[in-house]
Amino acid sequence: MHENTKTKDPAGESGLYNRISVLRAERGVSRQQLADALQVNYQTIGFLERGDYSPSLKLAFGLSEFFDLPIEAIFSTRPFQPLSEQVYGKRPRTPHPQPPQRNNHESRTPHPR
């Protein structure tokens, strides 16, 4: 059986990146609550978040009003910078490299007999 090894584009089929799920999480809003406020089906919110659906202008403006943010703070044609980088101008810290693992037979002193 042949598996599709193509990796999914984070922008999804719409070609748009968005911060809807992050904005919902920050505000403690469920998909259903957001959908009700925008008068759309809750599944539409999921499709938007995954990038499976491009919003109409009306829906994009509705999201902008709901979150009280400009549209370009919610949607972009390029990946968003991490918020920490945007706010603080710093790149996220990378984990410290782990020291190399020693082979069980390396650098061992023989046990006295």
N, C-alpha and C positions, 0 to 999 in steps of 0.2 A: 504494500500500500504506500503510495507517494504522499508525503506530507508537504504542505506549503511552508517553506522556510522563510518566506518574505516577512520582514519585520514590519510591524504596523507603525505608520507615521503618527507621532504624537498629535499632530494637527487633525488627524482623522481624514475622512473623505471630503470634508468641507474645505480643507486647506486653511482653516482658521484655528489659531490657538486661543484659548480662553481661560479665564480665572473664575468661572462660575462656581465650581465646587469649592474652591478656596473661600470665595466671598460668602457662600452659604454657610460654610463651617464657621467662619469668623463671627457670623451673626446668629448662629444657631437656628437656621432656617432649613426645613426639610424641602425635598423636591416638591412634595404635594403642596406645602404652604406657598412656595414660590410660584408654582403652576396656578394655584387659585388666585393669587394676586395679579398674575398676568393673563388670567382667563385662557389658559392653554391646558392640555392634558399633561399630567405629571411625567409621562414617558417622553414628551417633547424636551423637558429639562434634561433628562438622561441623554437623549440624542445630542443635544447641544453640548453638554459637558464632555462627551466622548468625541466630539467633532464629526459625528455622523450626519449632522444636519446644519445647514447654514441658516441663520435667523433672517427673517424678513426685516426690513428697516423698522417697521412698527414694533416688532418684538425686540430688536436691539435697543431701540429708544425706551421701550418699557423696562428692560433690564437696567438701563442707565438710570432711569428715574427711580426704580425700586432700590438700587444700591447707592443712589446719590453719587454716582461717579460718571465721568465722561466715558463714552463708548470705547475709546482707545485704551482705557484702563481695564476694560473687560475683554476686548477682542483685539487680536493682532494677527498679521500675516507672517510674523516672525516669532520665534520662541521668546517668551518673556524672560527677563533677567530674574534671578531669585530676588525676592523682596528684600532680604538682608543686604544684598548688593546694591539695590536701588536706593534703599533708605540710608544705609551707612557707607556706601561706596567701597565696601570691602567684598572680596571674593570669599565664598564659604571656605571654612577651614577644611583641609583634607586630613584624614586620619593619619596619625604618626605611623611611619612604616614599622612593621614588626621586625625584630632582629631575625636573621636567617636561622632556620632550624638546623641544629647539628645532627649529623648522621650518628647513629648509635655507636659507630666504630671510630668516629673522628675525635681527636684530641682527648682521648681517654688515657688516663695513666693506669698502668697495670696494677692490679691489686697485689700487695705483698703476700707471699705464701709462707 
